[in-house]
Structures are given as structure tokens and as C-alpha cells.
Amino acid sequence: MAGGHAAARLTAGHTIDALFVTELLLMGTVTGYLAGLLGIGGGMIQVPFLTTLLVQHGMGSELALKTAIATAMATIVFTSLSSVRAHHSRKAVRWDIARTMAPGILVGGLVAGAGLFARIKGPALGLVFALFVGYSATQMLLDRKPHGTRQLPGAGALAGVGVGIGSLSSLVGAGGAFLSVPFMTWCNVPIHHAVGTAAALGFPIALASTMGYVIGGWSLPTSMPGAVGYLYLPAVAVVAAASVVMAPLGARHAHSMNVSAFKRLFAVLLYGVAGYMAWRGFS
């Protein structure tokens, strides 16, 4: 009920001012570039900042977190298309892997978005997000090398992995690359192919999850202008526009720079994000 009152306050007093649009454009620019560079959807960066922006504009913290997660995932629908196009042009997408994992990803994302997401309380969701980000940062920082003879599992196992990636990604608003890229490289898929394939997998994850957020939030007692379920469409439009422009630039740089060194730096940033979200969850 507190989330409903917060939404009502936002309905009464919220206007999409120039500063808010500028902040969303900046966030979309950064996340779009990172989407192309690292094959990520950008949700891990968007969620904490968008949560803070929505709270500052009068929304209750629990509803703000869920709205931020759902909105971030919806932008990944557009960002992933732009990113995967750039990676495909460089023949860096393993479509055989993407096709095999996609059905499981669709099931996991839709079930989690439509069912589990609405039932988990905001503080618990914040802590899950923080743990997920911390785990992802550790994976990037360690950059473990796979065993030389390890290969991808069969089609059934790959589909099962897709269910897990789709479910967890839906809960935290991430495109899944922080799970799919380590998994693929662990199975000796070259890093550039893993990043490009992760970008392709981001689309079914985002599409299924977004549908789930709309279904799961359809019966919310009150809603702000421009919201559909847990989605805040004005933010989706602004962030997606900026990220779609920047994703090809990031993909181009991914094939010409030392991505491993950049990933270590990015991992440090993610630890800060994880700490911030854990603090919000506990407080």
C-alpha cells in the first residue's frame, strides 16, 4: 500500500523536467557504450541510479526499485538489438548457442518476471541484486581461464542453463551477460564470441522479462503517468534512444582494445554498486 501512495504522490506532482531527461540521457549513453563493449545489457548500472532518481521524484523506495529493474530490462530490448547487429557484422555471434539457449531463457524470464518478481519484497530484492552484482564483479576480476578440453554441454543442458540465466536476470534487471559470458568462456568459447553471443541472448531475456513485468504489475492499485505494469515508459524511451546510438561504438572498441584490463576496472565499480544496493536493502 505504501508503494501505491508513493505512486499517487508522483502522479500528482511529477513532471518530466529537463534535468530528469538529461540524467536519463547520460545514463543511456554510458550503459549503451558498455552494452556494446562488454556484451552486457546495462541493467546493473541503470538500476541503482534510476532507483535514486525515482525516489528523488517522490516514489516510495520499494516501488522505485521494482520500477527501475523493470524499466532497465525494457531498455535492454532495444540496446541488445543494436549491440548484436554490430557484433554480428564482425562475425562474433555464435547463433547456434543463442538458438539453443533462447527457449529456456524465454521460459525463465517470463516466469520470474510475471510471478516471483511481484512477490519478493523490495529490501530482499535489493540484497539479491547486490549479491548478483558482487558475484559478477568477482568473476570479472578473477578472469579465470577454462580447462583446455572443456566444451559446451548438449542441447538439453544448454536450455536448462538458459532457464537459470533468464530467471535470475529477470529478477535483477540484467541482460544476463554476467552469467552467460563466464559460462561460455568457461566452456572455451573465445571471449569475443562469448560477448557477441551474450548480446544476442540479451534480447530474449529482456523481451520475456518485460512481458512478465507488465503481467505481474497489471493490477497495481495506482500508477504514475506513462507506466504500464512496473514499466515507466518515458524512461524506457529516453534511455533506449541514447543506448541504441552508443552500443555500436562500444562493440567497435571491443574488437580493438584490451577488454580484460577494462573489465577489471569495471569490476571495481560494480563492487561499489553492490555495496550501495546492499546498504539500501538493509536500511
C-alpha positions as protocol buffer text, in pm:
chain_id: "A"
residue {
  index: 1
  type: MET
  ca { x: 0 y: 0 z: 0 }
}
residue {
  index: 2
  type: ALA
  ca { x: 294 y: 232 z: 70 }
}
residue {
  index: 3
  type: GLY
  ca { x: 410 y: 188 z: -289 }
}
residue {
  index: 4
  type: GLY
  ca { x: 61 y: 287 z: -409 }
}
residue {
  index: 5
  type: HIS
  ca { x: 61 y: 611 z: -204 }
}
residue {
  index: 6
  type: ALA
  ca { x: 408 y: 693 z: -337 }
}
residue {
  index: 7
  type: ALA
  ca { x: 289 y: 642 z: -693 }
}
residue {
  index: 8
  type: ALA
  ca { x: -6 y: 870 z: -621 }
}
residue {
  index: 9
  type: ARG
  ca { x: 228 y: 1145 z: -499 }
}
residue {
  index: 10
  type: LEU
  ca { x: 430 y: 1109 z: -817 }
}
residue {
  index: 11
  type: THR
  ca { x: 112 y: 1121 z: -1024 }
}
residue {
  index: 12
  type: ALA
  ca { x: 7 y: 1444 z: -859 }
}
residue {
  index: 13
  type: GLY
  ca { x: 337 y: 1631 z: -868 }
}
residue {
  index: 14
  type: HIS
  ca { x: 578 y: 1472 z: -1112 }
}
residue {
  index: 15
  type: THR
  ca { x: 679 y: 1640 z: -1434 }
}
residue {
  index: 16
  type: ILE
  ca { x: 947 y: 1511 z: -1667 }
}
residue {
  index: 17
  type: ASP
  ca { x: 1174 y: 1816 z: -1645 }
}
residue {
  index: 18
  type: ALA
  ca { x: 1485 y: 1892 z: -1848 }
}
residue {
  index: 19
  type: LEU
  ca { x: 1721 y: 1782 z: -1571 }
}
residue {
  index: 20
  type: PHE
  ca { x: 1550 y: 1444 z: -1538 }
}
residue {
  index: 21
  type: VAL
  ca { x: 1570 y: 1389 z: -1915 }
}
residue {
  index: 22
  type: THR
  ca { x: 1939 y: 1491 z: -1914 }
}
residue {
  index: 23
  type: GLU
  ca { x: 2013 y: 1244 z: -1634 }
}
residue {
  index: 24
  type: LEU
  ca { x: 1835 y: 966 z: -1825 }
}
residue {
  index: 25
  type: LEU
  ca { x: 2023 y: 1052 z: -2146 }
}
residue {
  index: 26
  type: LEU
  ca { x: 2356 y: 1038 z: -1964 }
}
residue {
  index: 27
  type: MET
  ca { x: 2267 y: 703 z: -1811 }
}
residue {
  index: 28
  type: GLY
  ca { x: 2162 y: 568 z: -2150 }
}
residue {
  index: 29
  type: THR
  ca { x: 2484 y: 689 z: -2312 }
}
residue {
  index: 30
  type: VAL
  ca { x: 2704 y: 513 z: -2057 }
}
residue {
  index: 31
  type: THR
  ca { x: 2505 y: 190 z: -2045 }
}
residue {
  index: 32
  type: GLY
  ca { x: 2475 y: 173 z: -2423 }
}
residue {
  index: 33
  type: TYR
  ca { x: 2850 y: 201 z: -2465 }
}
residue {
  index: 34
  type: LEU
  ca { x: 2911 y: -66 z: -2201 }
}
residue {
  index: 35
  type: ALA
  ca { x: 2650 y: -290 z: -2364 }
}
residue {
  index: 36
  type: GLY
  ca { x: 2847 y: -293 z: -2686 }
}
residue {
  index: 37
  type: LEU
  ca { x: 3188 y: -317 z: -2521 }
}
residue {
  index: 38
  type: LEU
  ca { x: 3117 y: -597 z: -2273 }
}
residue {
  index: 39
  type: GLY
  ca { x: 2801 y: -758 z: -2414 }
}
residue {
  index: 40
  type: ILE
  ca { x: 2603 y: -651 z: -2107 }
}
residue {
  index: 41
  type: GLY
  ca { x: 2252 y: -510 z: -2104 }
}
residue {
  index: 42
  type: GLY
  ca { x: 2345 y: -225 z: -1869 }
}
residue {
  index: 43
  type: GLY
  ca { x: 2086 y: -301 z: -1602 }
}
residue {
  index: 44
  type: MET
  ca { x: 2344 y: -324 z: -1325 }
}
residue {
  index: 45
  type: ILE
  ca { x: 2437 y: 39 z: -1386 }
}
residue {
  index: 46
  type: GLN
  ca { x: 2086 y: 165 z: -1458 }
}
residue {
  index: 47
  type: VAL
  ca { x: 1905 y: 11 z: -1161 }
}
residue {
  index: 48
  type: PRO
  ca { x: 2075 y: 190 z: -868 }
}
residue {
  index: 49
  type: PHE
  ca { x: 2081 y: 528 z: -1043 }
}
residue {
  index: 50
  type: LEU
  ca { x: 1724 y: 504 z: -1173 }
}
residue {
  index: 51
  type: THR
  ca { x: 1604 y: 391 z: -829 }
}
residue {
  index: 52
  type: THR
  ca { x: 1763 y: 701 z: -676 }
}
residue {
  index: 53
  type: LEU
  ca { x: 1611 y: 930 z: -940 }
}
residue {
  index: 54
  type: LEU
  ca { x: 1262 y: 789 z: -890 }
}
residue {
  index: 55
  type: VAL
  ca { x: 1287 y: 821 z: -512 }
}
residue {
  index: 56
  type: GLN
  ca { x: 1400 y: 1182 z: -553 }
}
residue {
  index: 57
  type: HIS
  ca { x: 1089 y: 1242 z: -764 }
}
residue {
  index: 58
  type: GLY
  ca { x: 860 y: 1120 z: -486 }
}
residue {
  index: 59
  type: MET
  ca { x: 820 y: 747 z: -540 }
}
residue {
  index: 60
  type: GLY
  ca { x: 838 y: 503 z: -246 }
}
residue {
  index: 61
  type: SER
  ca { x: 1165 y: 311 z: -231 }
}
residue {
  index: 62
  type: GLU
  ca { x: 1018 y: -38 z: -277 }
}
residue {
  index: 63
  type: LEU
  ca { x: 813 y: 56 z: -584 }
}
residue {
  index: 64
  type: ALA
  ca { x: 1106 y: 263 z: -715 }
}
residue {
  index: 65
  type: LEU
  ca { x: 1339 y: -38 z: -706 }
}
residue {
  index: 66
  type: LYS
  ca { x: 1095 y: -264 z: -888 }
}
residue {
  index: 67
  type: THR
  ca { x: 1015 y: 7 z: -1143 }
}
residue {
  index: 68
  type: ALA
  ca { x: 1386 y: 68 z: -1200 }
}
residue {
  index: 69
  type: ILE
  ca { x: 1456 y: -303 z: -1254 }
}
residue {
  index: 70
  type: ALA
  ca { x: 1163 y: -344 z: -1495 }
}
residue {
  index: 71
  type: THR
  ca { x: 1244 y: -23 z: -1684 }
}
residue {
  index: 72
  type: ALA
  ca { x: 1611 y: -111 z: -1716 }
}
residue {
  index: 73
  type: MET
  ca { x: 1525 y: -453 z: -1856 }
}
residue {
  index: 74
  type: ALA
  ca { x: 1284 y: -300 z: -2109 }
}
residue {
  index: 75
  type: THR
  ca { x: 1561 y: -75 z: -2244 }
}
residue {
  index: 76
  type: ILE
  ca { x: 1774 y: -387 z: -2300 }
}
residue {
  index: 77
  type: VAL
  ca { x: 1522 y: -500 z: -2565 }
}
residue {
  index: 78
  type: PHE
  ca { x: 1645 y: -212 z: -2782 }
}
residue {
  index: 79
  type: THR
  ca { x: 2007 y: -198 z: -2668 }
}
residue {
  index: 80
  type: SER
  ca { x: 2065 y: -567 z: -2735 }
}
residue {
  index: 81
  type: LEU
  ca { x: 1937 y: -535 z: -3093 }
}
residue {
  index: 82
  type: SER
  ca { x: 2177 y: -250 z: -3163 }
}
residue {
  index: 83
  type: SER
  ca { x: 2466 y: -428 z: -2993 }
}
residue {
  index: 84
  type: VAL
  ca { x: 2411 y: -767 z: -3157 }
}
residue {
  index: 85
  type: ARG
  ca { x: 2390 y: -609 z: -3501 }
}
residue {
  index: 86
  type: ALA
  ca { x: 2735 y: -457 z: -3450 }
}
residue {
  index: 87
  type: HIS
  ca { x: 2881 y: -785 z: -3320 }
}
residue {
  index: 88
  type: HIS
  ca { x: 2716 y: -987 z: -3600 }
}
residue {
  index: 89
  type: SER
  ca { x: 2877 y: -764 z: -3861 }
}
residue {
  index: 90
  type: ARG
  ca { x: 3213 y: -877 z: -3718 }
}
residue {
  index: 91
  type: LYS
  ca { x: 3106 y: -1244 z: -3720 }
}
residue {
  index: 92
  type: ALA
  ca { x: 3130 y: -1258 z: -3341 }
}
residue {
  index: 93
  type: VAL
  ca { x: 2790 y: -1414 z: -3262 }
}
residue {
  index: 94
  type: ARG
  ca { x: 2755 y: -1791 z: -3212 }
}
residue {
  index: 95
  type: TRP
  ca { x: 2398 y: -1824 z: -3335 }
}
residue {
  index: 96
  type: ASP
  ca { x: 2399 y: -2197 z: -3270 }
}
residue {
  index: 97
  type: ILE
  ca { x: 2445 y: -2129 z: -2898 }
}
residue {
  index: 98
  type: ALA
  ca { x: 2190 y: -1847 z: -2896 }
}
residue {
  index: 99
  type: ARG
  ca { x: 1922 y: -2057 z: -3067 }
}
residue {
  index: 100
  type: THR
  ca { x: 1972 y: -2346 z: -2824 }
}
residue {
  index: 101
  type: MET
  ca { x: 1962 y: -2135 z: -2508 }
}
residue {
  index: 102
  type: ALA
  ca { x: 1681 y: -1898 z: -2615 }
}
residue {
  index: 103
  type: PRO
  ca { x: 1381 y: -2126 z: -2536 }
}
residue {
  index: 104
  type: GLY
  ca { x: 1498 y: -2182 z: -2177 }
}
residue {
  index: 105
  type: ILE
  ca { x: 1575 y: -1812 z: -2140 }
}
residue {
  index: 106
  type: LEU
  ca { x: 1224 y: -1719 z: -2255 }
}
residue {
  index: 107
  type: VAL
  ca { x: 1064 y: -1957 z: -2005 }
}
residue {
  index: 108
  type: GLY
  ca { x: 1284 y: -1845 z: -1714 }
}
residue {
  index: 109
  type: GLY
  ca { x: 1242 y: -1475 z: -1787 }
}
residue {
  index: 110
  type: LEU
  ca { x: 866 y: -1488 z: -1828 }
}
residue {
  index: 111
  type: VAL
  ca { x: 803 y: -1700 z: -1518 }
}
residue {
  index: 112
  type: ALA
  ca { x: 1029 y: -1490 z: -1296 }
}
residue {
  index: 113
  type: GLY
  ca { x: 900 y: -1159 z: -1431 }
}
residue {
  index: 114
  type: ALA
  ca { x: 532 y: -1248 z: -1404 }
}
residue {
  index: 115
  type: GLY
  ca { x: 546 y: -1443 z: -1078 }
}
residue {
  index: 116
  type: LEU
  ca { x: 847 y: -1419 z: -847 }
}
residue {
  index: 117
  type: PHE
  ca { x: 925 y: -1052 z: -915 }
}
residue {
  index: 118
  type: ALA
  ca { x: 596 y: -918 z: -779 }
}
residue {
  index: 119
  type: ARG
  ca { x: 613 y: -1139 z: -468 }
}
residue {
  index: 120
  type: ILE
  ca { x: 964 y: -1053 z: -347 }
}
residue {
  index: 121
  type: LYS
  ca { x: 979 y: -758 z: -110 }
}
residue {
  index: 122
  type: GLY
  ca { x: 1187 y: -456 z: -207 }
}
residue {
  index: 123
  type: PRO
  ca { x: 1461 y: -494 z: 59 }
}
residue {
  index: 124
  type: ALA
  ca { x: 1510 y: -861 z: -25 }
}
residue {
  index: 125
  type: LEU
  ca { x: 1520 y: -778 z: -395 }
}
residue {
  index: 126
  type: GLY
  ca { x: 1783 y: -512 z: -328 }
}
residue {
  index: 127
  type: LEU
  ca { x: 2000 y: -764 z: -144 }
}
residue {
  index: 128
  type: VAL
  ca { x: 1959 y: -1022 z: -424 }
}
residue {
  index: 129
  type: PHE
  ca { x: 2067 y: -754 z: -670 }
}
residue {
  index: 130
  type: ALA
  ca { x: 2370 y: -665 z: -457 }
}
residue {
  index: 131
  type: LEU
  ca { x: 2480 y: -1029 z: -428 }
}
residue {
  index: 132
  type: PHE
  ca { x: 2438 y: -1080 z: -802 }
}
residue {
  index: 133
  type: VAL
  ca { x: 2643 y: -770 z: -883 }
}
residue {
  index: 134
  type: GLY
  ca { x: 2912 y: -869 z: -634 }
}
residue {
  index: 135
  type: TYR
  ca { x: 2934 y: -1217 z: -782 }
}
residue {
  index: 136
  type: SER
  ca { x: 2957 y: -1073 z: -1133 }
}
residue {
  index: 137
  type: ALA
  ca { x: 3232 y: -831 z: -1028 }
}
residue {
  index: 138
  type: THR
  ca { x: 3431 y: -1116 z: -874 }
}
residue {
  index: 139
  type: GLN
  ca { x: 3400 y: -1318 z: -1194 }
}
residue {
  index: 140
  type: MET
  ca { x: 3530 y: -1025 z: -1397 }
}
residue {
  index: 141
  type: LEU
  ca { x: 3812 y: -954 z: -1154 }
}
residue {
  index: 142
  type: LEU
  ca { x: 3938 y: -1313 z: -1132 }
}
residue {
  index: 143
  type: ASP
  ca { x: 3907 y: -1375 z: -1507 }
}
residue {
  index: 144
  type: ARG
  ca { x: 3962 y: -1747 z: -1457 }
}
residue {
  index: 145
  type: LYS
  ca { x: 4092 y: -1943 z: -1754 }
}
residue {
  index: 146
  type: PRO
  ca { x: 3897 y: -2255 z: -1860 }
}
residue {
  index: 147
  type: HIS
  ca { x: 4033 y: -2607 z: -1873 }
}
residue {
  index: 148
  type: GLY
  ca { x: 4172 y: -2666 z: -2220 }
}
residue {
  index: 149
  type: THR
  ca { x: 3947 y: -2962 z: -2306 }
}
residue {
  index: 150
  type: ARG
  ca { x: 3616 y: -2836 z: -2161 }
}
residue {
  index: 151
  type: GLN
  ca { x: 3335 y: -2797 z: -2416 }
}
residue {
  index: 152
  type: LEU
  ca { x: 2977 y: -2672 z: -2419 }
}
residue {
  index: 153
  type: PRO
  ca { x: 2720 y: -2925 z: -2288 }
}
residue {
  index: 154
  type: GLY
  ca { x: 2443 y: -3077 z: -2502 }
}
residue {
  index: 155
  type: ALA
  ca { x: 2129 y: -2901 z: -2618 }
}
residue {
  index: 156
  type: GLY
  ca { x: 1916 y: -3006 z: -2318 }
}
residue {
  index: 157
  type: ALA
  ca { x: 2171 y: -2884 z: -2066 }
}
residue {
  index: 158
  type: LEU
  ca { x: 2219 y: -2557 z: -2256 }
}
residue {
  index: 159
  type: ALA
  ca { x: 1842 y: -2498 z: -2248 }
}
residue {
  index: 160
  type: GLY
  ca { x: 1848 y: -2565 z: -1872 }
}
residue {
  index: 161
  type: VAL
  ca { x: 2129 y: -2314 z: -1824 }
}
residue {
  index: 162
  type: GLY
  ca { x: 1913 y: -2071 z: -2021 }
}
residue {
  index: 163
  type: VAL
  ca { x: 1625 y: -2114 z: -1775 }
}
residue {
  index: 164
  type: GLY
  ca { x: 1855 y: -2026 z: -1484 }
}
residue {
  index: 165
  type: ILE
  ca { x: 2009 y: -1726 z: -1661 }
}
residue {
  index: 166
  type: GLY
  ca { x: 1669 y: -1598 z: -1773 }
}
residue {
  index: 167
  type: SER
  ca { x: 1516 y: -1630 z: -1425 }
}
residue {
  index: 168
  type: LEU
  ca { x: 1794 y: -1459 z: -1232 }
}
residue {
  index: 169
  type: SER
  ca { x: 1839 y: -1188 z: -1493 }
}
residue {
  index: 170
  type: SER
  ca { x: 1467 y: -1110 z: -1478 }
}
residue {
  index: 171
  type: LEU
  ca { x: 1478 y: -1069 z: -1100 }
}
residue {
  index: 172
  type: VAL
  ca { x: 1767 y: -821 z: -1104 }
}
residue {
  index: 173
  type: GLY
  ca { x: 1706 y: -639 z: -1433 }
}
residue {
  index: 174
  type: ALA
  ca { x: 2024 y: -755 z: -1606 }
}
residue {
  index: 175
  type: GLY
  ca { x: 2077 y: -872 z: -1962 }
}
residue {
  index: 176
  type: GLY
  ca { x: 2240 y: -1195 z: -1846 }
}
residue {
  index: 177
  type: ALA
  ca { x: 2589 y: -1135 z: -1983 }
}
residue {
  index: 178
  type: PHE
  ca { x: 2744 y: -1152 z: -1637 }
}
residue {
  index: 179
  type: LEU
  ca { x: 2630 y: -1513 z: -1624 }
}
residue {
  index: 180
  type: SER
  ca { x: 2640 y: -1616 z: -1989 }
}
residue {
  index: 181
  type: VAL
  ca { x: 2985 y: -1473 z: -2073 }
}
residue {
  index: 182
  type: PRO
  ca { x: 3166 y: -1652 z: -1784 }
}
residue {
  index: 183
  type: PHE
  ca { x: 2974 y: -1970 z: -1864 }
}
residue {
  index: 184
  type: MET
  ca { x: 3070 y: -1961 z: -2231 }
}
residue {
  index: 185
  type: THR
  ca { x: 3433 y: -1872 z: -2172 }
}
residue {
  index: 186
  type: TRP
  ca { x: 3447 y: -2148 z: -1906 }
}
residue {
  index: 187
  type: CYS
  ca { x: 3343 y: -2380 z: -2191 }
}
residue {
  index: 188
  type: ASN
  ca { x: 3623 y: -2247 z: -2414 }
}
residue {
  index: 189
  type: VAL
  ca { x: 3414 y: -2016 z: -2632 }
}
residue {
  index: 190
  type: PRO
  ca { x: 3652 y: -1730 z: -2733 }
}
residue {
  index: 191
  type: ILE
  ca { x: 3586 y: -1411 z: -2539 }
}
residue {
  index: 192
  type: HIS
  ca { x: 3480 y: -1200 z: -2837 }
}
residue {
  index: 193
  type: HIS
  ca { x: 3235 y: -1471 z: -2947 }
}
residue {
  index: 194
  type: ALA
  ca { x: 3105 y: -1501 z: -2589 }
}
residue {
  index: 195
  type: VAL
  ca { x: 3046 y: -1124 z: -2567 }
}
residue {
  index: 196
  type: GLY
  ca { x: 2871 y: -1114 z: -2905 }
}
residue {
  index: 197
  type: THR
  ca { x: 2655 y: -1415 z: -2823 }
}
residue {
  index: 198
  type: ALA
  ca { x: 2566 y: -1266 z: -2483 }
}
residue {
  index: 199
  type: ALA
  ca { x: 2441 y: -957 z: -2664 }
}
residue {
  index: 200
  type: ALA
  ca { x: 2216 y: -1182 z: -2877 }
}
residue {
  index: 201
  type: LEU
  ca { x: 2087 y: -1363 z: -2566 }
}
residue {
  index: 202
  type: GLY
  ca { x: 2004 y: -1029 z: -2406 }
}
residue {
  index: 203
  type: PHE
  ca { x: 1709 y: -983 z: -2642 }
}
residue {
  index: 204
  type: PRO
  ca { x: 1501 y: -1290 z: -2541 }
}
residue {
  index: 205
  type: ILE
  ca { x: 1589 y: -1230 z: -2175 }
}
residue {
  index: 206
  type: ALA
  ca { x: 1467 y: -871 z: -2194 }
}
residue {
  index: 207
  type: LEU
  ca { x: 1160 y: -947 z: -2404 }
}
residue {
  index: 208
  type: ALA
  ca { x: 1032 y: -1229 z: -2182 }
}
residue {
  index: 209
  type: SER
  ca { x: 1107 y: -1039 z: -1861 }
}
residue {
  index: 210
  type: THR
  ca { x: 938 y: -721 z: -1985 }
}
residue {
  index: 211
  type: MET
  ca { x: 624 y: -915 z: -2070 }
}
residue {
  index: 212
  type: GLY
  ca { x: 637 y: -1066 z: -1722 }
}
residue {
  index: 213
  type: TYR
  ca { x: 671 y: -725 z: -1553 }
}
residue {
  index: 214
  type: VAL
  ca { x: 366 y: -595 z: -1740 }
}
residue {
  index: 215
  type: ILE
  ca { x: 161 y: -902 z: -1643 }
}
residue {
  index: 216
  type: GLY
  ca { x: 285 y: -905 z: -1284 }
}
residue {
  index: 217
  type: GLY
  ca { x: 222 y: -534 z: -1230 }
}
residue {
  index: 218
  type: TRP
  ca { x: -105 y: -505 z: -1420 }
}
residue {
  index: 219
  type: SER
  ca { x: -316 y: -497 z: -1103 }
}
residue {
  index: 220
  type: LEU
  ca { x: -112 y: -231 z: -920 }
}
residue {
  index: 221
  type: PRO
  ca { x: -361 y: -14 z: -725 }
}
residue {
  index: 222
  type: THR
  ca { x: -224 y: 314 z: -860 }
}
residue {
  index: 223
  type: SER
  ca { x: 15 y: 405 z: -1133 }
}
residue {
  index: 224
  type: MET
  ca { x: 214 y: 707 z: -1247 }
}
residue {
  index: 225
  type: PRO
  ca { x: 159 y: 871 z: -1587 }
}
residue {
  index: 226
  type: GLY
  ca { x: 330 y: 670 z: -1858 }
}
residue {
  index: 227
  type: ALA
  ca { x: 358 y: 350 z: -1653 }
}
residue {
  index: 228
  type: VAL
  ca { x: 242 y: 10 z: -1774 }
}
residue {
  index: 229
  type: GLY
  ca { x: 269 y: -251 z: -1501 }
}
residue {
  index: 230
  type: TYR
  ca { x: 610 y: -193 z: -1344 }
}
residue {
  index: 231
  type: LEU
  ca { x: 744 y: -22 z: -1660 }
}
residue {
  index: 232
  type: TYR
  ca { x: 799 y: 354 z: -1673 }
}
residue {
  index: 233
  type: LEU
  ca { x: 770 y: 418 z: -2047 }
}
residue {
  index: 234
  type: PRO
  ca { x: 915 y: 775 z: -2062 }
}
residue {
  index: 235
  type: ALA
  ca { x: 1240 y: 649 z: -1907 }
}
residue {
  index: 236
  type: VAL
  ca { x: 1242 y: 346 z: -2140 }
}
residue {
  index: 237
  type: ALA
  ca { x: 1215 y: 577 z: -2442 }
}
residue {
  index: 238
  type: VAL
  ca { x: 1488 y: 822 z: -2337 }
}
residue {
  index: 239
  type: VAL
  ca { x: 1740 y: 567 z: -2211 }
}
residue {
  index: 240
  type: ALA
  ca { x: 1685 y: 334 z: -2506 }
}
residue {
  index: 241
  type: ALA
  ca { x: 1733 y: 615 z: -2759 }
}
residue {
  index: 242
  type: ALA
  ca { x: 2072 y: 705 z: -2613 }
}
residue {
  index: 243
  type: SER
  ca { x: 2190 y: 347 z: -2560 }
}
residue {
  index: 244
  type: VAL
  ca { x: 2098 y: 233 z: -2912 }
}
residue {
  index: 245
  type: VAL
  ca { x: 2321 y: 506 z: -3054 }
}
residue {
  index: 246
  type: MET
  ca { x: 2617 y: 422 z: -2828 }
}
residue {
  index: 247
  type: ALA
  ca { x: 2610 y: 39 z: -2837 }
}
residue {
  index: 248
  type: PRO
  ca { x: 2771 y: 9 z: -3186 }
}
residue {
  index: 249
  type: LEU
  ca { x: 3056 y: 234 z: -3073 }
}
residue {
  index: 250
  type: GLY
  ca { x: 3121 y: 11 z: -2773 }
}
residue {
  index: 251
  type: ALA
  ca { x: 3112 y: -301 z: -2992 }
}
residue {
  index: 252
  type: ARG
  ca { x: 3363 y: -145 z: -3230 }
}
residue {
  index: 253
  type: HIS
  ca { x: 3600 y: -69 z: -2942 }
}
residue {
  index: 254
  type: ALA
  ca { x: 3557 y: -421 z: -2801 }
}
residue {
  index: 255
  type: HIS
  ca { x: 3746 y: -557 z: -3102 }
}
residue {
  index: 256
  type: SER
  ca { x: 4031 y: -307 z: -3080 }
}
residue {
  index: 257
  type: MET
  ca { x: 4111 y: -261 z: -2710 }
}
residue {
  index: 258
  type: ASN
  ca { x: 4230 y: -462 z: -2413 }
}
residue {
  index: 259
  type: VAL
  ca { x: 3888 y: -556 z: -2278 }
}
residue {
  index: 260
  type: SER
  ca { x: 4037 y: -764 z: -1995 }
}
residue {
  index: 261
  type: ALA
  ca { x: 4202 y: -460 z: -1839 }
}
residue {
  index: 262
  type: PHE
  ca { x: 3882 y: -259 z: -1875 }
}
residue {
  index: 263
  type: LYS
  ca { x: 3680 y: -541 z: -1716 }
}
residue {
  index: 264
  type: ARG
  ca { x: 3900 y: -530 z: -1406 }
}
residue {
  index: 265
  type: LEU
  ca { x: 3838 y: -157 z: -1371 }
}
residue {
  index: 266
  type: PHE
  ca { x: 3467 y: -209 z: -1428 }
}
residue {
  index: 267
  type: ALA
  ca { x: 3464 y: -481 z: -1161 }
}
residue {
  index: 268
  type: VAL
  ca { x: 3581 y: -230 z: -902 }
}
residue {
  index: 269
  type: LEU
  ca { x: 3293 y: -1 z: -1000 }
}
residue {
  index: 270
  type: LEU
  ca { x: 3049 y: -291 z: -964 }
}
residue {
  index: 271
  type: TYR
  ca { x: 3169 y: -358 z: -608 }
}
residue {
  index: 272
  type: GLY
  ca { x: 3072 y: -1 z: -528 }
}
residue {
  index: 273
  type: VAL
  ca { x: 2729 y: -52 z: -686 }
}
residue {
  index: 274
  type: ALA
  ca { x: 2681 y: -378 z: -491 }
}
residue {
  index: 275
  type: GLY
  ca { x: 2775 y: -208 z: -166 }
}
residue {
  index: 276
  type: TYR
  ca { x: 2533 y: 77 z: -230 }
}
residue {
  index: 277
  type: MET
  ca { x: 2242 y: -156 z: -307 }
}
residue {
  index: 278
  type: ALA
  ca { x: 2319 y: -375 z: -4 }
}
residue {
  index: 279
  type: TRP
  ca { x: 2313 y: -62 z: 213 }
}
residue {
  index: 280
  type: ARG
  ca { x: 1976 y: 38 z: 66 }
}
residue {
  index: 281
  type: GLY
  ca { x: 1843 y: -313 z: 128 }
}
residue {
  index: 282
  type: PHE
  ca { x: 1948 y: -318 z: 492 }
}
residue {
  index: 283
  type: SER
  ca { x: 1841 y: 39 z: 561 }
}
